[in-house]
Amino acid sequence: MLGLGGFKEKLEAAKRKAEETKLRLDSVYVEGSSGDFVKVISTANSRVMQIIVSDEAKEFAQDELCRHIQIATNESLEKARGIYEVEMAAVAKDAMPNIPGMPNLGSMFK
């Protein structure tokens, strides 16, 4: 059985692992696009790194260009959020103790 000291150590290890995972996710890139007009590249930590606008899209009216940027950005950030959630759930699952007589708390993060 995990004593309070062991539980605290496990939580500290989980905190360190979460911070390491967040740092690593800064180097994981995802891409969203709106046709061939706009491409948005962001990190898995949802930081937009680059917006690429095609020459054709540069001729669009402002509202149409904005719509394409919005579509590409949302797609990129959705992908980033998915990766982030999976990675952080794995960290949380590893951190949850298996307490006898209780359901495995780590299963909440599957």
Summary of the structure (lengths in Angstrom):
residues: 110
radius of gyration: 20.0
end to end distance: 23.4
largest distance: 66.4
contacts: 306
relative contact order: 0.17
helix: 58%
strand: 16%
